[in-house]
Amino acid sequence: MSAIPLLFASFILSALLSYASVPFIKSLARKAKLFGVDVHKSWRPLVPKIGGISVFIGVTVSVLVTSFLFNMVDNRVLAFIISTELAAIVGLWEDFRELNPVLKPVLLALAGLPIVFMGAYYPYPNLPFVGKRMLTILYPILVPIAFTIVTNAVNSMDVLNGSMTFTSIVAVFTIFLIALTNGNAPPAYLCTALLGSLIVFAYYNKYPARLFSGNVGSLYVGASLTSIAIIGSMEIALLITILPQIMNEFHIIYSMKGFRSAKNLSERPVLVENDMLSANPSKKAPITLVRMLTSRCSLSEKEVVKMLVMISIVSATLALITEFLIIK
């Protein structure tokens, strides 16, 4: 059977569910007083900060429904649902009550265990220049580590209106192209579900944002990317695609000398004046990709997000070149 109806159904259903859930999420945020201050605007508006629940609802329900309708239920799909749900719970927990910055990576590592215990992986990654390598013993250990790295990296990019959403769309579309070209239906279909919800959420998250994803959204998206890449044996492609996010997180950890809560920062990475962003010259300010981009001249929030997307597209192009010309 052609996979096109499955891909189309998962995308449309996910998008519709995500769109339909937004009013409920806004109401929930108001009742729970879950708002984030948009610190990069002079008028500092309060924005509902758990909008990522719409992505979670759209993808999860779409995958459950379409997997049954198209007879796609297997250990990979179930492991994807469980692992990403655990990451979403960790994120929602942090949105309600701040987590210990050391405990958070541990909990995110645990979210990767369903992938391991349900055997939803292939321990023979295709490495550039060297080909397939057997990592039967090491691979199950690397899966939880990958969950921690990728989820935190995606989370670190959620700093400007649309920055996490649009860069993640680039990453998901890249992984989708690779899966589709390789005829790998399960990860391709999971990608379409994720794309459907992300594209709808981007409408509300773009400048000026009417919804923030919150930790529940960014950690869920990061866990989804990790799960899909592992299930589809596209680990190297994902790592190259999200290299900007990974380097951003690395620089934050290095400059802050370990895992630290953003709320405890004495200096912010960028300064805002007349709605223009410029790098904070203080040595106490953490090093971030946004701070680097604004180090030479002041930029608007829209301009910075466009630059982040362009950087992501360059990384995605390198990932495609690596996958089809070097690994193959």
C-alpha positions in Angstrom: 0.0 0.0 0.0 1.2 3.5 -0.8 2.4 5.4 2.3 1.0 8.7 0.9 -2.5 8.4 2.4 -0.9 7.7 5.8 1.5 10.6 5.6 -1.3 13.0 4.5 -3.7 11.8 7.1 -1.2 12.1 10.0 -0.3 15.6 8.9 -3.8 16.9 8.5 -5.2 15.3 11.6 -2.3 16.6 13.7 -2.7 20.1 12.4 -6.4 20.1 13.0 -6.1 18.8 16.5 -3.4 21.2 17.4 -5.4 24.1 16.1 -8.6 23.0 17.9 -6.7 22.6 21.2 -5.3 26.2 21.3 -8.4 27.9 22.9 -8.5 25.3 25.6 -4.7 25.7 26.3 -5.1 29.5 26.5 -8.0 29.1 29.0 -5.9 26.6 31.0 -3.0 29.0 31.1 -5.1 31.8 32.4 -6.7 29.7 35.1 -3.3 28.4 36.2 -1.7 31.8 35.8 1.0 30.3 33.6 2.3 33.3 31.7 5.8 34.2 30.6 7.1 37.7 30.2 8.3 38.5 26.7 11.5 40.1 27.9 12.7 41.1 24.4 9.9 43.7 23.9 9.8 47.1 25.5 6.2 46.7 26.6 7.0 43.3 28.1 3.7 41.5 27.4 2.5 38.5 29.3 2.1 35.4 27.1 0.6 32.0 27.9 3.6 29.7 28.2 2.2 26.2 27.8 1.3 26.4 24.2 3.5 23.4 23.5 0.6 21.2 24.8 -1.1 21.8 21.5 1.8 20.2 19.7 1.7 17.3 22.2 -2.0 16.7 21.7 -1.9 17.0 18.0 1.0 14.6 17.4 0.0 12.0 20.1 -3.7 11.7 19.1 -2.8 11.8 15.4 -0.3 9.0 15.8 -2.6 6.9 17.9 -5.5 7.2 15.5 -3.6 6.8 12.2 -1.5 4.0 13.5 -4.6 2.0 14.2 -6.4 3.0 11.0 -3.4 2.1 8.8 -2.3 -0.9 10.8 1.0 0.7 11.8 1.0 -0.1 15.5 4.3 -1.7 16.6 6.9 -1.3 19.3 8.5 1.7 17.5 5.3 3.7 17.5 4.4 2.8 21.1 7.9 3.6 22.3 7.7 7.0 20.5 4.5 7.8 22.2 5.7 6.8 25.7 9.1 8.4 25.5 7.8 11.7 24.2 5.0 11.7 26.7 7.5 11.3 29.6 9.6 14.3 28.2 6.4 16.4 28.0 5.6 15.6 31.6 9.0 16.7 32.7 8.5 19.9 30.7 5.1 20.6 32.2 6.4 19.9 35.7 9.1 22.6 35.1 6.5 25.0 33.8 4.5 24.7 37.0 7.5 24.5 39.3 11.1 25.0 38.5 13.2 21.8 38.5 16.7 21.4 40.0 19.0 22.1 37.0 20.9 18.8 37.7 17.8 16.7 38.2 16.3 17.8 34.9 18.9 16.1 32.6 18.5 12.9 34.6 14.7 12.9 34.2 15.1 13.5 30.4 17.6 10.6 30.2 14.9 8.4 31.8 12.5 9.4 29.0 14.7 7.6 26.6 14.4 4.2 28.4 11.2 3.1 26.7 13.1 3.2 23.4 15.7 0.9 24.9 13.4 -1.5 26.8 11.0 -1.9 23.9 13.8 -2.5 21.5 12.8 0.3 19.2 16.3 0.9 17.9 18.9 -0.7 15.5 22.3 -0.8 17.2 24.3 -0.6 13.9 24.6 3.1 13.2 25.9 4.2 9.8 28.9 6.4 10.5 30.5 8.8 8.0 33.5 7.4 6.2 33.6 4.2 8.2 30.1 2.7 7.5 28.1 0.5 9.8 29.5 -0.3 13.2 28.1 -2.7 15.8 27.3 -1.0 19.1 25.2 -3.7 20.7 26.4 -3.0 24.2 27.1 0.7 24.0 24.0 1.8 22.0 21.5 1.3 24.8 23.7 3.5 27.0 23.9 6.2 24.3 20.1 6.5 23.9 19.4 8.2 27.3 22.4 10.4 26.8 21.1 11.4 23.4 17.7 12.3 24.9 19.3 14.6 27.4 21.5 16.3 24.9 18.9 16.9 22.1 16.0 17.9 24.4 18.2 20.4 26.2 19.6 21.7 23.0 16.2 22.3 21.5 15.0 23.8 24.7 18.0 26.2 24.7 16.8 27.6 21.3 13.4 28.7 22.7 14.5 32.2 23.5 12.8 34.4 20.8 9.4 34.4 19.2 9.4 31.5 16.8 13.1 30.6 17.2 12.6 27.1 18.5 9.6 26.4 16.4 11.0 27.4 13.0 14.4 25.9 13.6 12.7 22.6 14.7 10.5 22.7 11.5 13.7 22.7 9.5 15.1 19.8 11.5 11.9 17.7 11.2 11.6 18.3 7.5 15.2 17.3 6.9 14.7 14.0 8.8 11.4 13.5 6.9 13.2 13.9 3.5 15.8 11.3 4.5 13.2 8.8 5.8 11.0 9.3 2.7 13.9 8.8 0.3 15.0 5.7 2.1 11.5 4.3 2.0 11.4 4.2 5.8 7.6 4.7 6.4 7.3 4.7 10.3 9.7 7.6 10.9 8.4 9.5 7.9 4.9 9.2 9.1 5.9 10.4 12.6 7.6 13.4 11.0 4.5 14.4 9.2 2.5 14.3 12.4 5.1 16.5 14.1 5.2 18.9 11.2 1.5 19.3 11.1 1.4 20.5 14.7 4.5 22.6 14.5 3.3 24.5 11.5 0.1 25.3 13.2 1.9 26.3 16.4 4.3 28.5 14.4 1.3 30.7 13.5 0.7 31.5 17.2 4.4 31.5 18.2 5.8 33.8 15.4 6.5 37.4 16.1 4.7 38.9 18.0 4.0 35.6 19.9 0.5 34.9 21.2 1.7 31.6 22.7 5.0 30.4 24.1 5.8 26.7 23.8 7.0 26.4 27.4 9.3 23.7 28.5 6.5 21.2 27.8 6.7 22.1 24.1 10.4 22.4 23.6 11.2 19.2 25.5 8.5 17.3 23.7 9.8 18.5 20.3 13.4 17.5 21.3 12.3 14.1 22.5 10.2 13.6 19.3 13.2 14.4 17.1 15.5 12.1 19.2 12.9 9.2 19.1 12.3 9.5 15.3 16.1 9.6 14.5 16.8 6.6 16.7 13.8 4.6 15.4 14.8 5.4 11.8 18.6 5.0 12.2 19.2 8.6 11.3 21.2 9.6 14.3 24.1 11.2 12.5 21.8 13.2 10.3 19.9 14.6 13.3 23.1 15.5 15.1 24.4 17.5 12.1 21.0 19.1 11.5 20.7 20.4 15.0 24.3 21.3 15.4 23.5 25.0 16.0 21.2 24.0 18.9 23.8 21.7 20.4 26.6 24.3 20.1 24.3 26.9 21.7 23.6 24.6 24.6 27.3 23.7 25.0 28.3 27.4 25.1 25.6 28.1 27.7 26.8 25.3 29.9 30.5 26.2 29.5 30.0 29.9 30.1 27.8 29.3 33.2 30.2 26.6 34.5 27.7 23.8 34.6 23.9 23.4 34.7 22.3 26.5 36.0 18.8 27.9 36.1 18.1 30.7 33.7 16.2 32.5 36.5 19.4 32.8 38.6 21.3 34.7 35.9 22.9 37.9 37.1 23.2 39.1 33.5 21.1 38.4 30.4 22.9 37.4 27.1 21.4 40.4 25.2 20.3 43.9 26.0 17.1 45.4 24.6 16.8 49.0 23.6 14.0 50.4 21.4 13.1 46.8 20.6 16.6 46.1 19.1 18.8 43.4 20.5 22.5 43.8 21.2 25.0 41.6 22.8 25.6 42.2 26.5 29.3 43.2 26.9 29.4 41.9 30.5 31.7 38.9 31.0 29.1 37.5 33.4 26.5 37.2 30.7 26.2 33.6 29.3 27.5 32.9 25.7 24.6 32.1 23.4 24.1 32.0 19.7 21.8 35.0 19.9 24.5 36.9 21.7 27.0 36.0 19.1 24.7 37.1 16.2 24.2 40.5 17.9 27.8 41.1 18.9 28.6 43.3 15.9 25.4 45.3 15.5 22.0 45.6 17.0 19.3 43.5 15.3 15.5 43.2 15.6 14.0 40.1 17.0 12.7 39.1 13.6 16.1 39.5 12.0 17.8 37.3 14.6 15.2 34.6 14.1 15.6 34.7 10.4 19.4 34.3 10.9 18.8 31.3 13.2 16.6 29.7 10.6 19.2 30.3 7.8 21.9 28.7 10.0 19.6 25.8 10.6 19.1 25.4 6.8 22.8 25.3 6.3 23.2 22.6 8.9 20.3 20.7 7.4 22.0 20.9 3.9 25.2 19.5 5.4 23.1 16.7 7.0 21.6 15.8 3.6 25.0 15.8 1.9 26.4 13.6 4.7 23.5 11.2 4.5 23.4 10.8 0.7 26.9 11.4 -0.4 29.2 10.4 2.4 27.4 7.7 4.4 25.8 6.1 1.4 
